[in-house]
């Protein structure tokens, strides 16, 4: 599958911004476990939506996002020094809650499995042996 220029530039910007935020941004509100998960560019490369994942409480996430948004000019300047673009895109930062959502879904699945097991024990139904079915 062929990738368009916006995707290619977005991938390169993700790598560069990750390095800038991790190694050059000196704000103590940005925790070590902060990562740039994705950069979505507009087709004309004038705007970039940057998805940032922050490990911590909701307060930590908000503080980190505020710090990163406050350093937008610095990040944009550093990015333009490393990537040769005709136009420096406007940066828009958003929190990426994919990990939180995955953990929530995992907890729901674990709860459903535990409820199912408890219900089976209550009704006296033996658990199905999935290994023996796979061998057949």
Contact map, one row per residue, 1 for C-alpha under 8 A:
1110000000000000000000000000000000000000000000000000000000000000000000000000000000000000000000000000000000000000000000000000000000000000
1111000000000000000000000000000000000000000000000000000000000000000000000000000000000000000000000000000000000000000000000000000000000000
1111101100000000000000000000000000000000000000000000000000000000000000000000000000000000000000000000000000000000000000000000000000000000
0111111100000000000000000000000000000000000000000000000000000000000000000000000000000000000000000000000000000000000000000000000000000000
0011111110000000000000000000000000000000001000000000000000000000000000000000000000000000000000000000000000000000000000000000000000000000
0001111111000000000000000000000000000001111110000000000000000000000000000000000000000000000000000000000000000000000000000000000000000000
0011111111100000000000000000000000000001100000000000000000000000000000000000000000000000000000000000000000000000000000000000000000000000
0011111111110000000000000000000000000000000000000000000000000000000000000000000000000000000000000000000000000000000000000000000000000000
0000111111111000000000000000000000000000100000000000000000000000000000000000000000000000000000000000000000000000000000000000000000000000
0000011111111100000000000000000000000111100000010000000000000000000000000000000000000000000000000000000000000000000000000000000000000000
0000001111111110000000000000000000000110000000000000000000000000000000000000000000000000000000000000000000000000000000000000000000000000
0000000111111111000000000000000000000000000000000000000000000000000000000000000000000000000000000000000000000000000000000000000000000000
0000000011111111100000000000000000000010000000000000000000000000000000000000001000100000000000000000000000000000000000000000000000000000
0000000001111111110000000000000000011110000000000100000000000000000000000000000000000000000000000000000000000000000000000000000000000000
0000000000111111111000000000000000010000000000000000000000000000000000000000000000000000000000000000000000000000000000000000000000000000
0000000000011111111100000000000000000000000000000000000000000000000000000000001001000000000000000000000000000000000000000000000000000000
0000000000001111111110000000000000010000000000000000000000000000000000000010001000000000000000000000000000000000000000000000000000000000
0000000000000111111111000000000000110000000000000000000000000000000000000000000000000000000000000000000000000000000000000000000000000000
0000000000000011111111110000000000000000000000000000000000000000000000000000000000000000000000000000000000000000000000000000000000000000
0000000000000001111111111000000000000000000000000000000000000000000000000010011000000000000000000000000000000000000000000000000000000000
0000000000000000111111111000000001100000000000000000000000000000000100000010000000000000000000000000000000000000000000000000000000000000
0000000000000000011111111000000101100000000000000000000000000000000000000000000000000000000000000000000000000000000000000000000000000000
0000000000000000001111111100000000000000000000000000000000000000000000000000000000000000000000000000000000000000000000000000000000000000
0000000000000000001111111100000000000000000000000000000000000000000000000000000000000000000000000000000000000000000000000000000000000000
0000000000000000000111111110000000000000000000000000000000000000000000100000000000000000000000000000000000000000000000000000000000000000
0000000000000000000000111111000000000000000000000000000000000000000000000000000000000000000000000000000000000000000000000000000000000000
0000000000000000000000001111110000000000000000000000000000000000001000000000000000000000000000000000000000000000000000000000000000000000
0000000000000000000000000111111000000000000000000000000000000000000000000000000000000000000000000000000000000000000000000000000000000000
0000000000000000000000000011111000000000000000000000000000010011001000000000000000000000000000000000000000000000000000000000000000000000
0000000000000000000000000011111101000000000000000000000000000011101100000000000000000000000000000000000000000000000000000000000000000000
0000000000000000000000000001111111000000000000000000011000000001000000000000000000000000000000000000000000000000000000000000000000000000
0000000000000000000001000000011111000000000000000000000000000000000000000000000000000000000000000000000000000000000000000000000000000000
0000000000000000000000000000001111100000000000000000011000000000000000000000000000000000000000000000000000000000000000000000000000000000
0000000000000000000011000000011111110000000000000001111000000000000000000000000000000000000000000000000000000000000000000000000000000000
0000000000000000010011000000000011111000000000000001110000000000000000000000000000000000000000000000000000000000000000000000000000000000
0000000000000110110000000000000001111110000000000111100000000000000000000000000000000000000000000000000000000000000000000000000000000000
0000000000000100000000000000000000111110000000000111100000000000000000000000000000000000000000010000000000000000000000000000000000000000
0000000001100100000000000000000000011111000000000111000000000000000000000000000000000000000000000000000000000000000000000000000000000000
0000000001101100000000000000000000011111100000011110000000000000000000000000000000000000000000000000000000000000000000000000000000000000
0000011001000000000000000000000000000111110000011100000000000000000000000000000000000000000000000000000000000000000000000000000000000000
0000011011000000000000000000000000000011111111111000000000000000000000000000000000000000000000000000000000000000000000000000000000000000
0000010000000000000000000000000000000001111111110000000000000000000000000000000000000000000000000000000000000000000000000000000000000000
0000110000000000000000000000000000000000111111000000000000000000000000000000000000000000000000000000000000000000000000000000000000000000
0000010000000000000000000000000000000000111111100000000000000000000000000000000000000000000000000000000000000000000000000000000000000000
0000010000000000000000000000000000000000111111110000000000000000000000000000000000000010100000000000000000000000000000000000000000000000
0000000000000000000000000000000000000000111111110000000000000000000000000000000000000011110000000000000000000000000000000000000000000000
0000000000000000000000000000000000000000110111111000000000000000000000000000000000000000111100000000000000000000000000000000000000000000
0000000001000000000000000000000000000011110011111100000000000000000000000000000000000000111100000000000000000000000000000000000000000000
0000000000000000000000000000000000000011100000111110000000000000000000000000000000000000001111000000000000000000000000000000000000000000
0000000000000100000000000000000000011111000000011111000000000000000000000000000000000000001111000000000000000000000000000000000000000000
0000000000000000000000000000000000011110000000001111100000000000000000000000000000000000000011110000000000000000000000000000000000000000
0000000000000000000000000000000001111100000000000111110000000000100000000000000000000000000011110000000000000000000000000000000000000000
0000000000000000000000000000000001111000000000000011111000000000000000000000000000000000000000111010000000000000000000000000000000000000
0000000000000000000000000000001011100000000000000001111100011001000000000000000000000000000000110000000000000000000000000000000000000000
0000000000000000000000000000001011000000000000000000111110011000000000000000000000000000000000000000000000000000000000000000000000000000
0000000000000000000000000000000000000000000000000000011111111000000000000000000000000000000000000000000000000000000000000000000000000000
0000000000000000000000000000000000000000000000000000001111111000000000000000000000000000000000000000000000000000000000000000000000000000
0000000000000000000000000000000000000000000000000000000111111100000000000000000000000000000000000000000000000000000000000000000000000000
0000000000000000000000000000000000000000000000000000000111111110000000000000000000000000000000000000000000000000000000000000000000000000
0000000000000000000000000000100000000000000000000000011111111111000000000000000000000000000000000000000000000000000000000000000000000000
0000000000000000000000000000000000000000000000000000011111111111100000000000000000000000000000100000000000000000000000000000000000000000
0000000000000000000000000000000000000000000000000000000001111111110000000000000000000000000000000000000000000000000000000000000000000000
0000000000000000000000000000110000000000000000000000000000111111111000000000000000000000000000000000000000000000000000000000000000000000
0000000000000000000000000000111000000000000000000000010000011111111100000000000000000000000000000000000000000000000000000000000000000000
0000000000000000000000000000010000000000000000000001000000001111111110000000000000000000000011100000000000000000000000000000000000000000
0000000000000000000000000000000000000000000000000000000000000111111111000000000000000000000000000000000000000000000000000000000000000000
0000000000000000000000000010110000000000000000000000000000000011111111100000000000000000000000000000000000000000000000000000000000000000
0000000000000000000010000000010000000000000000000000000000000001111111110000000000000000000010000000000000000000000000000000000000000000
0000000000000000000000000000000000000000000000000000000000000000111111110000000000000000000010000000000000000000000000000000000000000000
0000000000000000000000000000000000000000000000000000000000000000011111111000000000000000000000000000000000000000000000000000000000000000
0000000000000000000000001000000000000000000000000000000000000000001111111110000000000000000000000000000000000000000000000000000000000000
0000000000000000000000000000000000000000000000000000000000000000000111111111000000000000001000000000000000000000000000000000000000000000
0000000000000000000000000000000000000000000000000000000000000000000001111111100000000000000000000000000000000000000000000000000000000000
0000000000000000000000000000000000000000000000000000000000000000000000111111110000000000000000000000000000000000000000000000000000000000
0000000000000000100110000000000000000000000000000000000000000000000000111111111000000000000000000000000000000000000000000000000000000000
0000000000000000000000000000000000000000000000000000000000000000000000011111111100000001111000000000000000000000000000000000000000000000
0000000000000000000000000000000000000000000000000000000000000000000000001111111110000000000000000000000000000000000000000000000000000000
0000000000000000000100000000000000000000000000000000000000000000000000000111111111000000000000000000000000000000000000000000000000000000
0000000000001001100100000000000000000000000000000000000000000000000000000011111111100000000000000000000000000000000000000000000000000000
0000000000000000000000000000000000000000000000000000000000000000000000000001111111111001000000000000000000000000000000000000000000000000
0000000000000000000000000000000000000000000000000000000000000000000000000000111111110000000000000000000000000000000000000000000000000000
0000000000000001000000000000000000000000000000000000000000000000000000000000011111110000000000000000000000000000000000000000000000000000
0000000000001000000000000000000000000000000000000000000000000000000000000000001111111000000000000000000000000000000000000000000000000000
0000000000000000000000000000000000000000000000000000000000000000000000000000000111111100000000000000000000000000000000000000000000000000
0000000000000000000000000000000000000000000000000000000000000000000000000000000100111111000000000000000000000000000000000000000000000000
0000000000000000000000000000000000000000000000000000000000000000000000000000000000011111000000000000000000000000000000000000000000000000
0000000000000000000000000000000000000000000011000000000000000000000000000000000000001111100000000000000000000000000000000000000000000000
0000000000000000000000000000000000000000000001000000000000000000000000000001000100001111110000000000000000000000000000000000000000000000
0000000000000000000000000000000000000000000011110000000000000000000000000001000000000011111000000000000000000000000000000000000000000000
0000000000000000000000000000000000000000000001110000000000000000000000000001000000000001111100000000000000000000000000000000000000000000
0000000000000000000000000000000000000000000000111100000000000000000000010001000000000000111110000000000000000000000000000000000000000000
0000000000000000000000000000000000000000000000111100000000000000000000000000000000000000011111000000000000000000000000000000000000000000
0000000000000000000000000000000000000000000000001111000000000000100110000000000000000000001111100000000000000000000000000000000000000000
0000000000000000000000000000000000000000000000001111000000000000100000000000000000000000000111110000000000000000000000000000000000000000
0000000000000000000000000000000000000000000000000011110000001000100000000000000000000000000011111000000000000000000000000000000000000000
0000000000000000000000000000000000001000000000000011110000000000000000000000000000000000000001111110000000000000000000000000000000000000
0000000000000000000000000000000000000000000000000000100000000000000000000000000000000000000000111111100000000000000000000000000000000000
0000000000000000000000000000000000000000000000000000000000000000000000000000000000000000000000011111110000000000000000000000000000000000
0000000000000000000000000000000000000000000000000000100000000000000000000000000000000000000000011111111000000000000000000000000000000000
0000000000000000000000000000000000000000000000000000000000000000000000000000000000000000000000001111111100000000000000000000000000000000
0000000000000000000000000000000000000000000000000000000000000000000000000000000000000000000000001111111110000000000000000000000000000000
0000000000000000000000000000000000000000000000000000000000000000000000000000000000000000000000000111111111000000000000000000000000000000
0000000000000000000000000000000000000000000000000000000000000000000000000000000000000000000000000011111111100000000000000000000000000000
0000000000000000000000000000000000000000000000000000000000000000000000000000000000000000000000000001111111110000000000000000000000000000
0000000000000000000000000000000000000000000000000000000000000000000000000000000000000000000000000000111111111000000000000000000000000000
0000000000000000000000000000000000000000000000000000000000000000000000000000000000000000000000000000011111111100000000000000000000000000
0000000000000000000000000000000000000000000000000000000000000000000000000000000000000000000000000000001111111110000000000000000000000000
0000000000000000000000000000000000000000000000000000000000000000000000000000000000000000000000000000000111111111000000000000000000000000
0000000000000000000000000000000000000000000000000000000000000000000000000000000000000000000000000000000011111111100000000000000000000000
0000000000000000000000000000000000000000000000000000000000000000000000000000000000000000000000000000000001111111110000000000000000000000
0000000000000000000000000000000000000000000000000000000000000000000000000000000000000000000000000000000000111111111000000000000000000000
0000000000000000000000000000000000000000000000000000000000000000000000000000000000000000000000000000000000011111111100000000000000000000
0000000000000000000000000000000000000000000000000000000000000000000000000000000000000000000000000000000000001111111110000000000000000000
0000000000000000000000000000000000000000000000000000000000000000000000000000000000000000000000000000000000000111111111000000000000000000
0000000000000000000000000000000000000000000000000000000000000000000000000000000000000000000000000000000000000011111111100000000000000000
0000000000000000000000000000000000000000000000000000000000000000000000000000000000000000000000000000000000000001111111110000000000000000
0000000000000000000000000000000000000000000000000000000000000000000000000000000000000000000000000000000000000000111111111000001000000000
0000000000000000000000000000000000000000000000000000000000000000000000000000000000000000000000000000000000000000011111111100000000000000
0000000000000000000000000000000000000000000000000000000000000000000000000000000000000000000000000000000000000000001111111110000000000000
0000000000000000000000000000000000000000000000000000000000000000000000000000000000000000000000000000000000000000000111111111111000000000
0000000000000000000000000000000000000000000000000000000000000000000000000000000000000000000000000000000000000000000011111111110000000000
0000000000000000000000000000000000000000000000000000000000000000000000000000000000000000000000000000000000000000000001111111100000000000
0000000000000000000000000000000000000000000000000000000000000000000000000000000000000000000000000000000000000000000000111111100000000000
0000000000000000000000000000000000000000000000000000000000000000000000000000000000000000000000000000000000000000000000011111110000000000
0000000000000000000000000000000000000000000000000000000000000000000000000000000000000000000000000000000000000000000000011111111000000000
0000000000000000000000000000000000000000000000000000000000000000000000000000000000000000000000000000000000000000000000011001111100000000
0000000000000000000000000000000000000000000000000000000000000000000000000000000000000000000000000000000000000000000010010000111110000000
0000000000000000000000000000000000000000000000000000000000000000000000000000000000000000000000000000000000000000000000000000011111000000
0000000000000000000000000000000000000000000000000000000000000000000000000000000000000000000000000000000000000000000000000000001111111000
0000000000000000000000000000000000000000000000000000000000000000000000000000000000000000000000000000000000000000000000000000000111111100
0000000000000000000000000000000000000000000000000000000000000000000000000000000000000000000000000000000000000000000000000000000011111110
0000000000000000000000000000000000000000000000000000000000000000000000000000000000000000000000000000000000000000000000000000000011111111
0000000000000000000000000000000000000000000000000000000000000000000000000000000000000000000000000000000000000000000000000000000011111111
0000000000000000000000000000000000000000000000000000000000000000000000000000000000000000000000000000000000000000000000000000000001111111
0000000000000000000000000000000000000000000000000000000000000000000000000000000000000000000000000000000000000000000000000000000000111111
0000000000000000000000000000000000000000000000000000000000000000000000000000000000000000000000000000000000000000000000000000000000011111
